[in-house]
Structures are given as structure tokens and as C-alpha cells.
Amino acid sequence: MHLPYLATILIWTISLISIFLMLVRPRGIAEAYWACGGALVLIVGRLISLSAAGQAVRAGIDVYLFLTGMMILAELAREEGVFEWVADVAAYHANGSQSRLFLLIYITGTIVTALLSNDATAVVLTPAVLAVVRRANVEPKPYLLACALIANAASFVFPISNPANLVVFDQHMPPLMQWLRIFILPSVVSVVVTFLCLRLVTRNELRGQVAENLKKVTLSTEGKLALVGLLIAAAALITASALGLPLGAPTCGAAVFAMVVVMWRDRKVPLRVIRGVSWAVLPLVAGLFVIVEALQSAGMLRFALSGLAALTQTSQRIAGISAGFAVAVLSNVMNNLPVGLISGVALQHSHQLGPVSDAVLIGVDLGPNLSVTGSLATILWLIALRREKVEITAWEFLKIGAIAMPLALLPSLLVLTN
């Protein structure tokens, strides 16, 4: 259906303004208000029908369930001190070397991202790392940047490593073994190259020594139960992925199971976890679903399909690299979650569920390492730093991202299309 010209212009204007305000957060107003506000304006202005908006919201049920489960698991680990313990263990085993501490923190971030999603690394691991490096009396920025960059660089190790993976593939998520055949080598390249770039750029800050009065810490009984629950939950999610099941319901079920395990010793943990979860993420995502649905009716889908059709006229390698870089750059302009939604719809309509869709996913996941506006995880990471009175400016991030993102993205796409 072709909309009147004025309606099309209004949809694009309202949608892009909403996304822009979501990214810059004027007056500190949370992202969810801008996304939901834009969706509400579109509905009230009859630029999208109420039934179409409702259908768009319902289409994200699996994503909401996945996010809910992951947020509960991450908050449970934070409440019981699991992340603080992991960071402390890394500092203890650094043996006074900042370089070794940096490597251990980076490895920790890789594992947390792979098993608990990039949001857990950006939001929950980051404050724990900051507390440890402050006790170690070292410059915190290299370690904090490592948390942000690995949260994106490792976010396609598993399907569960990034909520954006669900919106790109939707109902066509590859089973785990197929996923690993496609993405394990690009993931290794992404993680290693990002580490080398960040290590090179921050080499001067990592020359000093770590304070040697750090004590080996122990995990409480409740913390041990939380860790066991998290490992069982991760195993259950990987199993669900291997069976090709939708990940939303298993993620929620795994989160509830992990809380039940911890409740054996800590009866009040469910209430604390529920209070600590950032529930505003759910209406934020729902609002973005409505905005993307409106943009589809305003010609976005035709534009995306035309771009994909043009790529099919080139070689597989050129098509993959072009698609990956295009969505990577666009993710930093519009944020990777709406870009992932747009890309997923276009790929499904064009039936491009092969190498091009794989390259698009890598671009959506890894592209946000260019700037602080690239992904929701990076925005939340920045907010977490501000709460701790630490400032890493957008320019500081961009100077590193301009090196790390393209140098990691190109070889990742090359080994994908090889």
C-alpha cells in the first residue's frame, strides 16, 4: 500500500526524531519514553493503525521473553556478587601485571557476553570491573573500554549472545551447530582483532603495575548457588539453541530455575532481583517494533529490498562485505536494534537467508563498536559509568572505535564469505 506523500514524510520525520532523542537522552529522560512516545504519536496521528501497531508489538514476544530472562539472570548474578568475585579473581591472578589483568578482564568479558549476552557485560560486569581496578589503583579506562568493545565483538559467538540476533533472524534462527559452523571463525577473528587494536591503543596506560595488596576473595554460599544456577541456565539455553527452539521461553524458564536454586539459601532474592531489573527496556523495544512497522509502510522496506537486489548482482564476497559494512555504519546512525529489525524484515521478504544475512548480522553486532550510539548495550554502559562518576567521552570512544571496528569487521566478513 502506498501512503500519501505527506504521511510518508511525517512517518520518517517522527520515527527518526524519536530514535535520535532515544540516543541522546535530552534532560536525562530515559530511552523508553522517546521510543514509546514516537510510537504513540504515530498511532494518535493515524500514521499507523492500532491493529498494525498491536501486531508489531505481538511480533516481539520472543524478544521480550529473551530480554526478561537475560536481565533476571544478570541481576541475580549481580545481587549475589558473582561478577565482583570473577573480577576479583582476575585481579588476584594478574600477579601485579596490568597487561595480564587487561587480558584476564577481556577474557572474562568474552565469556560473560557469549553466555549471558552483551547487555550483561556492558551493564553488570562493568561496575564490578571498575570497583576492582580502583582497588588495584590503576587507570580504569582501558579496562572499561574492554568491557564495552568485547560486549559487541563477542556478541555473535552464540545466538544468545545478543538480543539483536533474534530480531535479525526472527523465526529463521539457525540451529546451534549450523550457527557455529557459520559464525565461530568470524567470532574468533572479531574477538582477537578487537583485543589487539585495544591493547595497542592503550599500551601506554597498561605499563604500570597493579597494587600488590589485593587479597584472594571467596564466593559466598549464595553466590556459589547463583553461579551454579547461571551455568545450568547457560547449558539449557545452548541446548535449546541446538534443538532449533525459539529462545524466549527457555531463557525465562532458565532464569526462574536459577532463582529457585538461589532461594534455597536466600529467600528474599526474587524481590530484590525484580526491583533491580531495568524493566523499561521492554517498552523501549516494543516502541521500536511499532516505529519500524510504520517505516515499512513508508517505503523503508522497498528501499532495503532494492539494496539487497543490487547486491545479488555482485559476487558473494562483495555482496557480503558491502552488506556488512552498510548495516555497521547505519547502526551507528540509528542504533543497531532498529537497524536489526529493519534488516531482518528485508531479508525475510527477499528470501536472502544465506551469506548476505550472515554478513548483515555481523555488521549489526560488531558495527556498534564504532561509536557510543551504536548499540543499546553501549548506551547502557555509558550510563553505568556516569553513575560511578567516570566519564569516557563520545570522542574518546570514537577515536578507538574508528580503528577497532573496521579492522575487526573486514577480516570477520572475509572469513565468513571465504
C-alpha positions, 0 to 999 in steps of 0.5 A, a space after each residue: 500500500 502506498 501512503 500519501 506523500 505527506 504521511 510518508 514524510 511525517 512517518 520518517 520525520 517522527 520515527 527518526 526524531 524519536 530514535 535520535 532523542 532515544 540516543 541522546 537522552 535530552 534532560 536525562 529522560 530515559 530511552 523508553 519514553 522517546 521510543 514509546 512516545 514516537 510510537 504513540 504519536 504515530 498511532 494518535 496521528 493515524 500514521 499507523 493503525 492500532 491493529 498494525 501497531 498491536 501486531 508489531 508489538 505481538 511480533 516481539 514476544 520472543 524478544 521480550 521473553 529473551 530480554 526478561 530472562 537475560 536481565 533476571 539472570 544478570 541481576 541475580 548474578 549481580 545481587 549475589 556478587 558473582 561478577 565482583 568475585 570473577 573480577 576479583 579473581 582476575 585481579 588476584 591472578 594478574 600477579 601485579 601485571 596490568 597487561 595480564 589483568 587487561 587480558 584476564 578482564 577481556 577474557 572474562 568479558 568474552 565469556 560473560 557476553 557469549 553466555 549471558 549476552 552483551 547487555 550483561 557485560 556492558 551493564 553488570 560486569 562493568 561496575 564490578 570491573 571498575 570497583 576492582 581496578 580502583 582497588 588495584 589503583 590503576 587507570 580504569 579506562 582501558 579496562 572499561 573500554 574492554 568491557 564495552 568493545 568485547 560486549 559487541 565483538 563477542 556478541 555473535 559467538 552464540 545466538 544468545 549472545 545478543 538480543 539483536 540476533 533474534 530480531 535479525 533472524 526472527 523465526 529463521 534462527 539457525 540451529 546451534 551447530 549450523 550457527 557455529 559452523 557459520 559464525 565461530 571463525 568470524 567470532 574468533 577473528 572479531 574477538 582477537 582483532 578487537 583485543 589487539 587494536 585495544 591493547 595497542 591503543 592503550 599500551 601506554 596506560 597498561 605499563 604500570 603495575 597493579 597494587 600488590 595488596 589485593 587479597 584472594 576473595 571467596 564466593 559466598 554460599 549464595 553466590 556459589 548457588 547463583 553461579 551454579 544456577 547461571 551455568 545450568 541456565 547457560 547449558 539449557 539455553 545452548 541446548 535449546 539453541 541446538 534443538 532449533 527452539 525459539 529462545 524466549 521461553 527457555 531463557 525465562 524458564 532458565 532464569 526462574 530455575 536459577 532463582 529457585 536454586 538461589 532461594 534455597 539459601 536466600 529467600 528474599 532474592 526474587 524481590 530484590 532481583 525484580 526491583 533491580 531489573 531495568 524493566 523499561 527496556 521492554 517498552 523501549 523495544 516494543 516502541 521500536 517494533 511499532 516505529 519500524 512497522 510504520 517505516 515499512 509502510 513508508 517505503 523503508 522496506 522497498 528501499 532495503 529490498 532494492 539494496 539487497 537486489 543490487 547486491 545479488 548482482 555482485 559476487 558473494 564476497 562483495 555482496 557480503 562485505 558491502 552488506 556488512 559494512 552498510 548495516 555497521 555504519 547505519 547502526 551507528 546512525 540509528 542504533 543497531 536494534 532498529 537497524 536489526 529489525 529493519 534488516 531482518 524484515 528485508 531479508 525475510 521478504 527477499 528470501 536472502 537467508 544465506 551469506 548476505 544475512 550472515 554478513 548483515 548480522 555481523 555488521 549489526 553486532 560488531 558495527 556498534 563498536 564504532 561509536 557510543 550510539 551504536 548499540 543499546 548495550 553501549 548506551 547502557 554502559 555509558 550510563 553505568 559509568 556516569 553513575 560511578 562518576 567516570 566519564 569516557 567521552 563520545 570522542 574518546 570512544 570514537 577515536 578507538 572505535 574508528 580503528 577497532 571496528 573496521 579492522 575487526 569487521 573486514 577480516 570477520 566478513 572475509 572469513 565468513 564469505 571465504 
